[in-house]
């Protein structure tokens, strides 16, 4: 995965899922070679130091410890350093499973999920905001406004939201490779992350998507905890997100949700996912095209006859051929992977492909791609 950050979308590569015919999204390799594992002590101890209620910034929601909170969303100047700690932690553990393990054993995941549970509120619950106006005649008028969140609106981030984003980014980095971290997160903080998928600010929706992507790389999480919170539904809704980075990250996770061993695959199909992703193969954005084909490739693998027929009736062999002939090598590669997975269909899949493409067109594809 790429280095985590408040607005980064993360990496995306293939990794083995037990079969060469289906693939997990959101992988990555490499990591920070300059970090010494002993450097983990400082951020972990600092997060725990604040968490247990002592020292600078001990009240991470109230702006105490020497500073005064200016508003409900302002943590105060004394906590400005504390707000940066989750991002620093994310950089330290990125793509390094050993450091992720050490961090998890030190209790950092428990601290992060505890912070998240305190600051994460459902975006659908508007909160009243009292505003005081002072007139020229010395009179004071207090009015109450209701803040209504909308994914379409890009509002400035409050300190609390910046902290929330940083915590989510740190959680995503910790869970990118380490199963222990994933398990600890699933038993403590997963509902808060699912709620964050519907947050009004795209940075927080993106960070929450990164968390789900990290969890979805685990077969166990796909079959258990992610299924229990029905994460497929909010992810599917984010395919239409106005923020491109959120849209792409959600589709990364859906690539994994669509794998044959995921119980959520059928939920995506029933929600109209086949038609939606076939339509996205016509997107002007190549990244969206690639991920749409990738999702369809995973859906068609070991699918039942009704699903295969529905996919090919919607996609058509003419469209399949044009995708194979794309100028973009990744579009061509994933479309050929789709064709390969189509051939694994339990019924006479190869005969179906030959009839659909025709012998001459099939030979042309083989000649130009081999």
URJO-V48704 format. One record per residue. RES is the residue in one letter. PHI is phi in degrees with one decimal (* if undefined). OMEGA is omega as a letter, one per 30 degrees, with the letter a starting at -180 (none if undefined). D_FIRST is the distance of its C-alpha to the first C-alpha in Angstrom with 1 decimal. Layout:
# URJO-V48704
res->RES phi->PHI omega->OMEGA d_first->D_FIRST
res->RES phi->PHI omega->OMEGA d_first->D_FIRST
This chain:
# URJO-V48704
res->X phi->* omega->l d_first->0.0
res->X phi->-68.5 omega->l d_first->3.7
res->X phi->-58.9 omega->a d_first->6.5
res->X phi->-72.2 omega->l d_first->7.9
res->X phi->-169.3 omega->a d_first->11.3
res->X phi->-60.1 omega->a d_first->14.2
res->X phi->-123.7 omega->a d_first->13.8
res->X phi->-80.1 omega->a d_first->10.2
res->X phi->-99.7 omega->l d_first->9.1
res->X phi->84.0 omega->a d_first->5.3
res->X phi->-91.1 omega->a d_first->4.1
res->X phi->-161.7 omega->l d_first->6.6
res->X phi->-156.3 omega->a d_first->8.4
res->X phi->-80.9 omega->l d_first->11.2
res->X phi->-144.1 omega->a d_first->11.8
res->X phi->-68.3 omega->l d_first->15.4
res->X phi->-117.6 omega->a d_first->16.9
res->X phi->103.0 omega->l d_first->20.3
res->X phi->-147.9 omega->a d_first->21.5
res->X phi->-76.0 omega->a d_first->20.8
res->X phi->-89.8 omega->l d_first->22.0
res->X phi->-134.3 omega->a d_first->19.3
res->X phi->-141.1 omega->l d_first->15.5
res->X phi->-91.5 omega->l d_first->12.8
res->X phi->-95.8 omega->l d_first->10.4
res->X phi->80.5 omega->l d_first->6.9
res->X phi->-83.5 omega->l d_first->5.9
res->X phi->165.0 omega->l d_first->4.3
res->X phi->-147.2 omega->l d_first->6.5
res->X phi->85.0 omega->a d_first->8.1
res->X phi->-178.3 omega->a d_first->8.6
res->X phi->-74.5 omega->a d_first->11.5
res->X phi->-81.6 omega->a d_first->14.6
res->X phi->-83.7 omega->a d_first->17.1
res->X phi->-79.2 omega->l d_first->16.8
res->X phi->-96.1 omega->a d_first->19.6
res->X phi->-61.6 omega->l d_first->19.3
res->X phi->-63.6 omega->a d_first->22.6
res->X phi->-71.3 omega->l d_first->21.0
res->X phi->-65.1 omega->a d_first->19.7
res->X phi->-59.4 omega->a d_first->23.3
res->X phi->-61.5 omega->a d_first->23.7
res->X phi->-66.7 omega->a d_first->21.1
res->X phi->-66.6 omega->l d_first->21.8
res->X phi->-65.0 omega->a d_first->25.5
res->X phi->-68.8 omega->l d_first->25.5
res->X phi->-62.1 omega->l d_first->23.9
res->X phi->-64.5 omega->l d_first->26.3
res->X phi->-59.8 omega->l d_first->29.1
res->X phi->-70.1 omega->a d_first->28.8
res->X phi->-61.6 omega->a d_first->28.3
res->X phi->-84.3 omega->l d_first->31.5
res->X phi->87.9 omega->l d_first->33.5
res->X phi->-143.6 omega->l d_first->34.6
res->X phi->82.3 omega->a d_first->34.1
res->X phi->-63.8 omega->l d_first->32.7
res->X phi->65.4 omega->a d_first->31.2
res->X phi->-63.3 omega->l d_first->32.1
res->X phi->-96.2 omega->a d_first->32.6
res->X phi->-75.3 omega->l d_first->29.1
res->X phi->-110.2 omega->a d_first->30.6
res->X phi->-117.2 omega->l d_first->33.9
res->X phi->74.1 omega->l d_first->33.6
res->X phi->-88.2 omega->l d_first->35.9
res->X phi->81.5 omega->l d_first->36.0
res->X phi->110.5 omega->a d_first->37.9
res->X phi->-112.2 omega->l d_first->36.5
res->X phi->-120.6 omega->l d_first->37.7
res->X phi->-70.3 omega->a d_first->35.6
res->X phi->-81.0 omega->a d_first->36.7
res->X phi->-158.8 omega->a d_first->35.8
res->X phi->-63.7 omega->a d_first->34.2
res->X phi->-103.3 omega->a d_first->30.8
res->X phi->-109.8 omega->a d_first->31.4
res->X phi->-83.9 omega->l d_first->30.6
res->X phi->90.8 omega->a d_first->32.7
res->X phi->-65.2 omega->a d_first->32.3
res->X phi->-67.3 omega->a d_first->32.4
res->X phi->-101.4 omega->a d_first->29.0
res->X phi->-61.6 omega->l d_first->27.1
res->X phi->-69.2 omega->l d_first->25.6
res->X phi->-58.3 omega->a d_first->24.8
res->X phi->-64.6 omega->a d_first->22.8
res->X phi->-85.7 omega->a d_first->20.4
res->X phi->-61.0 omega->l d_first->19.9
res->X phi->-58.8 omega->l d_first->17.2
res->X phi->-66.7 omega->l d_first->15.0
res->X phi->-60.6 omega->l d_first->15.9
res->X phi->-60.6 omega->l d_first->15.2
res->X phi->-61.3 omega->l d_first->11.6
res->X phi->-64.5 omega->a d_first->11.2
res->X phi->-65.1 omega->a d_first->13.2
res->X phi->-99.8 omega->a d_first->11.3
res->X phi->-57.5 omega->l d_first->7.6
res->X phi->58.6 omega->l d_first->6.7
res->X phi->-132.9 omega->a d_first->10.5
res->X phi->-66.3 omega->l d_first->12.3
res->X phi->-61.9 omega->l d_first->15.6
res->X phi->-70.4 omega->l d_first->15.1
res->X phi->-63.5 omega->l d_first->13.9
res->X phi->-64.6 omega->l d_first->17.1
res->X phi->-61.4 omega->l d_first->19.2
res->X phi->-64.8 omega->a d_first->18.2
res->X phi->-64.8 omega->l d_first->19.0
res->X phi->-66.3 omega->l d_first->22.2
res->X phi->-82.7 omega->l d_first->23.2
res->X phi->90.3 omega->a d_first->23.3
res->X phi->-65.8 omega->a d_first->20.6
res->X phi->-64.1 omega->l d_first->19.4
res->X phi->-63.2 omega->l d_first->23.1
res->X phi->-65.5 omega->a d_first->23.5
res->X phi->-63.6 omega->a d_first->20.6
res->X phi->-67.8 omega->l d_first->21.7
res->X phi->-66.9 omega->l d_first->25.2
res->X phi->-60.8 omega->a d_first->24.5
res->X phi->-62.2 omega->a d_first->22.8
res->X phi->-65.3 omega->a d_first->25.8
res->X phi->-80.5 omega->a d_first->28.1
res->X phi->-104.9 omega->a d_first->26.7
res->X phi->-90.6 omega->l d_first->25.4
res->X phi->-117.2 omega->l d_first->28.2
res->X phi->-57.5 omega->a d_first->28.4
res->X phi->-67.1 omega->a d_first->28.2
res->X phi->-83.7 omega->a d_first->31.3
res->X phi->-103.5 omega->a d_first->33.5
res->X phi->-66.7 omega->a d_first->34.9
res->X phi->-111.1 omega->l d_first->36.2
res->X phi->-69.8 omega->l d_first->39.4
res->X phi->-122.8 omega->l d_first->39.4
res->X phi->-85.0 omega->l d_first->42.7
res->X phi->-125.0 omega->a d_first->43.6
res->X phi->-113.3 omega->l d_first->46.8
res->X phi->-115.0 omega->l d_first->48.7
res->X phi->-107.6 omega->a d_first->51.6
res->X phi->-80.5 omega->l d_first->54.4
res->X phi->-65.7 omega->a d_first->56.7
res->X phi->-88.2 omega->l d_first->59.6
res->X phi->91.3 omega->l d_first->57.8
res->X phi->-77.4 omega->a d_first->56.9
res->X phi->-122.3 omega->a d_first->53.5
res->X phi->-122.7 omega->l d_first->51.9
res->X phi->-112.3 omega->l d_first->49.0
res->X phi->-121.4 omega->l d_first->47.1
res->X phi->-117.2 omega->l d_first->44.4
res->X phi->-112.5 omega->l d_first->41.6
res->X phi->-109.4 omega->l d_first->39.0
res->X phi->-84.8 omega->a d_first->35.4
res->X phi->-108.0 omega->a d_first->34.1
res->X phi->-83.4 omega->l d_first->30.4
res->X phi->-146.5 omega->l d_first->29.3
res->X phi->-60.2 omega->a d_first->25.9
res->X phi->-80.1 omega->a d_first->27.8
res->X phi->-100.5 omega->l d_first->28.5
res->X phi->-99.1 omega->l d_first->26.4
res->X phi->-90.2 omega->l d_first->28.0
res->X phi->-59.8 omega->a d_first->27.3
res->X phi->-83.4 omega->l d_first->25.3
res->X phi->-76.2 omega->l d_first->27.4
res->X phi->-61.1 omega->l d_first->26.6
res->X phi->-63.2 omega->l d_first->26.1
res->X phi->-67.4 omega->l d_first->23.6
res->X phi->-64.7 omega->l d_first->21.7
res->X phi->-64.2 omega->l d_first->21.7
res->X phi->-59.5 omega->l d_first->20.7
res->X phi->-61.1 omega->a d_first->17.6
res->X phi->-61.8 omega->l d_first->16.7
res->X phi->-62.6 omega->l d_first->17.3
res->X phi->-64.2 omega->l d_first->15.2
res->X phi->-63.4 omega->l d_first->12.1
res->X phi->-64.2 omega->l d_first->13.0
res->X phi->-62.5 omega->l d_first->13.6
res->X phi->-60.8 omega->l d_first->10.3
res->X phi->-67.2 omega->a d_first->8.6
res->X phi->-63.8 omega->a d_first->11.6
res->X phi->-93.9 omega->a d_first->11.4
res->X phi->-64.9 omega->a d_first->7.9
res->X phi->-135.1 omega->a d_first->9.9
res->X phi->-98.6 omega->a d_first->13.4
res->X phi->-71.7 omega->l d_first->16.1
res->X phi->-62.8 omega->l d_first->18.5
res->X phi->-62.9 omega->l d_first->16.5
res->X phi->-61.2 omega->a d_first->16.1
res->X phi->-66.6 omega->l d_first->19.8
res->X phi->-63.7 omega->l d_first->20.9
res->X phi->-66.3 omega->a d_first->19.1
res->X phi->-63.4 omega->a d_first->20.7
res->X phi->-85.9 omega->a d_first->24.1
res->X phi->-124.3 omega->a d_first->24.0
res->X phi->-117.8 omega->a d_first->21.9
res->X phi->-62.5 omega->l d_first->20.9
res->X phi->-58.2 omega->l d_first->23.9
res->X phi->-65.3 omega->l d_first->23.0
res->X phi->-69.3 omega->l d_first->19.5
res->X phi->-61.8 omega->l d_first->21.2
res->X phi->-63.7 omega->a d_first->23.7
res->X phi->-66.4 omega->l d_first->21.2
res->X phi->-62.8 omega->l d_first->20.1
res->X phi->-104.2 omega->a d_first->23.6
res->X phi->-66.7 omega->a d_first->23.6
res->X phi->-72.4 omega->a d_first->25.3
res->X phi->-98.3 omega->a d_first->22.8
res->X phi->-62.8 omega->l d_first->19.8
res->X phi->-62.1 omega->a d_first->17.5
res->X phi->-76.2 omega->l d_first->18.2
res->X phi->-60.8 omega->l d_first->17.9
res->X phi->-64.6 omega->a d_first->14.4
res->X phi->-62.8 omega->l d_first->13.4
res->X phi->-65.7 omega->l d_first->15.3
res->X phi->-61.5 omega->l d_first->13.6
res->X phi->-63.3 omega->l d_first->10.2
res->X phi->-63.0 omega->a d_first->12.2
res->X phi->-63.9 omega->l d_first->13.7
res->X phi->-61.1 omega->l d_first->10.7
res->X phi->-63.0 omega->l d_first->9.7
res->X phi->-67.2 omega->a d_first->13.4
res->X phi->-71.5 omega->l d_first->13.9
res->X phi->-77.4 omega->l d_first->12.1
res->X phi->-102.9 omega->l d_first->15.2
res->X phi->-60.6 omega->a d_first->18.5
res->X phi->-61.9 omega->a d_first->20.5
res->X phi->-66.8 omega->l d_first->19.0
res->X phi->-61.8 omega->a d_first->19.5
res->X phi->-83.8 omega->a d_first->23.0
res->X phi->-120.1 omega->a d_first->24.0
res->X phi->-63.5 omega->a d_first->22.7
res->X phi->-66.0 omega->l d_first->20.9
res->X phi->-69.0 omega->a d_first->24.0
res->X phi->-63.3 omega->l d_first->26.3
res->X phi->-94.2 omega->l d_first->25.0
res->X phi->51.7 omega->a d_first->24.9
res->X phi->-69.1 omega->a d_first->21.5
res->X phi->-61.1 omega->a d_first->21.8
res->X phi->-66.1 omega->l d_first->24.5
res->X phi->-65.5 omega->l d_first->22.7
res->X phi->-63.8 omega->a d_first->19.6
res->X phi->-62.8 omega->l d_first->22.1
res->X phi->-65.4 omega->a d_first->23.8
res->X phi->-76.1 omega->l d_first->20.8
res->X phi->-61.8 omega->l d_first->20.8
res->X phi->-99.9 omega->a d_first->23.6
res->X phi->-62.4 omega->l d_first->22.0
res->X phi->-66.9 omega->l d_first->23.3
res->X phi->-91.9 omega->a d_first->20.0
res->X phi->-61.1 omega->a d_first->18.0
res->X phi->-61.6 omega->l d_first->14.6
res->X phi->-65.2 omega->l d_first->15.7
res->X phi->-58.4 omega->a d_first->17.1
res->X phi->-67.4 omega->a d_first->14.1
res->X phi->-67.5 omega->l d_first->11.9
res->X phi->-63.1 omega->l d_first->15.0
res->X phi->-68.2 omega->l d_first->15.4
res->X phi->-56.3 omega->a d_first->12.0
res->X phi->-65.5 omega->l d_first->13.4
res->X phi->-66.2 omega->l d_first->16.8
res->X phi->-56.7 omega->a d_first->15.7
res->X phi->-79.2 omega->l d_first->15.4
res->X phi->-62.3 omega->a d_first->18.5
res->X phi->-84.8 omega->a d_first->20.4
res->X phi->-66.7 omega->a d_first->20.2
res->X phi->-64.5 omega->a d_first->23.7
res->X phi->-89.9 omega->l d_first->23.5
res->X phi->-90.2 omega->l d_first->22.5
res->X phi->-69.0 omega->a d_first->25.6
res->X phi->-86.7 omega->a d_first->24.2
res->X phi->-59.4 omega->a d_first->24.2
res->X phi->-65.8 omega->l d_first->27.9
res->X phi->-63.9 omega->l d_first->27.6
res->X phi->-67.5 omega->l d_first->25.4
res->X phi->-63.2 omega->a d_first->28.0
res->X phi->-65.4 omega->a d_first->30.9
res->X phi->-82.6 omega->a d_first->29.5
res->X phi->90.4 omega->a d_first->29.8
res->X phi->-62.8 omega->a d_first->26.2
res->X phi->-60.9 omega->a d_first->27.5
res->X phi->-63.6 omega->a d_first->29.6
res->X phi->-65.5 omega->a d_first->26.9
res->X phi->-77.9 omega->l d_first->24.2
res->X phi->-62.7 omega->l d_first->26.9
res->X phi->-61.3 omega->a d_first->27.8
res->X phi->-72.1 omega->l d_first->24.3
res->X phi->-68.7 omega->l d_first->24.4
res->X phi->-97.0 omega->a d_first->26.9
res->X phi->-61.9 omega->l d_first->24.7
res->X phi->-73.8 omega->l d_first->25.0
res->X phi->-93.6 omega->a d_first->21.2
res->X phi->-63.8 omega->l d_first->19.6
res->X phi->-62.3 omega->l d_first->16.2
res->X phi->-65.6 omega->l d_first->18.3
res->X phi->-56.6 omega->a d_first->20.4
res->X phi->-59.8 omega->a d_first->17.6
res->X phi->-69.8 omega->l d_first->16.2
res->X phi->-64.1 omega->l d_first->19.9
res->X phi->-64.6 omega->l d_first->20.8
res->X phi->-60.0 omega->l d_first->17.9
res->X phi->-62.9 omega->l d_first->19.2
res->X phi->-62.7 omega->l d_first->22.8
res->X phi->-59.6 omega->l d_first->22.0
res->X phi->-74.8 omega->l d_first->20.9
res->X phi->-66.1 omega->a d_first->23.9
res->X phi->-75.0 omega->a d_first->26.4
res->X phi->-68.2 omega->a d_first->25.5
res->X phi->56.2 omega->l d_first->28.4
res->X phi->-78.5 omega->l d_first->29.5
res->X phi->-76.3 omega->a d_first->33.2
res->X phi->-60.9 omega->a d_first->35.7
res->X phi->-62.5 omega->a d_first->35.9
res->X phi->-68.6 omega->l d_first->32.2
res->X phi->-61.2 omega->a d_first->32.2
res->X phi->-63.5 omega->l d_first->35.3
res->X phi->-65.8 omega->l d_first->33.9
res->X phi->-63.6 omega->a d_first->30.8
res->X phi->-73.2 omega->l d_first->33.0
res->X phi->-67.7 omega->a d_first->35.6
res->X phi->-84.1 omega->a d_first->33.2
res->X phi->-76.4 omega->a d_first->31.1
res->X phi->71.0 omega->a d_first->34.1
res->X phi->-73.1 omega->l d_first->34.2
res->X phi->-64.8 omega->l d_first->34.9
res->X phi->-65.9 omega->l d_first->31.7
res->X phi->-59.5 omega->l d_first->29.8
res->X phi->-64.3 omega->a d_first->31.6
res->X phi->-65.2 omega->l d_first->30.7
res->X phi->-68.7 omega->l d_first->27.0
res->X phi->-64.0 omega->a d_first->27.3
res->X phi->-88.8 omega->a d_first->29.1
res->X phi->-61.7 omega->l d_first->26.4
res->X phi->-75.9 omega->a d_first->25.8
res->X phi->-90.5 omega->a d_first->22.0
res->X phi->-64.4 omega->a d_first->21.0
res->X phi->-71.6 omega->l d_first->18.0
res->X phi->-64.4 omega->l d_first->20.6
res->X phi->-60.5 omega->a d_first->23.1
res->X phi->-64.2 omega->a d_first->20.8
res->X phi->-71.5 omega->l d_first->19.8
res->X phi->-69.6 omega->l d_first->23.5
res->X phi->-64.6 omega->l d_first->24.7
res->X phi->-63.7 omega->l d_first->22.5
res->X phi->-60.4 omega->a d_first->24.3
res->X phi->-62.3 omega->l d_first->27.6
res->X phi->-61.8 omega->a d_first->26.9
res->X phi->-67.2 omega->l d_first->26.1
res->X phi->-63.2 omega->a d_first->29.2
res->X phi->-72.5 omega->l d_first->31.2
res->X phi->-87.1 omega->a d_first->30.4
res->X phi->-55.8 omega->a d_first->32.3
res->X phi->-61.8 omega->l d_first->35.0
res->X phi->-74.9 omega->l d_first->37.8
res->X phi->-66.0 omega->a d_first->38.8
res->X phi->-65.5 omega->a d_first->35.5
res->X phi->-65.5 omega->l d_first->36.2
res->X phi->-63.4 omega->l d_first->39.6
res->X phi->-62.2 omega->a d_first->38.0
res->X phi->-65.5 omega->a d_first->35.7
res->X phi->-64.1 omega->l d_first->38.6
res->X phi->-68.3 omega->a d_first->40.8
res->X phi->-70.8 omega->a d_first->38.2
res->X phi->-85.5 omega->a d_first->37.3
res->X phi->87.7 omega->a d_first->40.7
res->X phi->-56.7 omega->a d_first->41.3
res->X phi->-65.4 omega->a d_first->41.4
res->X phi->-67.6 omega->l d_first->38.2
res->X phi->-64.4 omega->l d_first->36.5
res->X phi->-65.0 omega->l d_first->37.8
res->X phi->-62.7 omega->l d_first->36.6
res->X phi->-63.3 omega->l d_first->33.1
res->X phi->-63.0 omega->a d_first->33.3
res->X phi->-67.0 omega->a d_first->34.9
res->X phi->-85.1 omega->a d_first->32.4
res->X phi->-104.1 omega->a d_first->29.2
res->X phi->-82.0 omega->none d_first->30.3
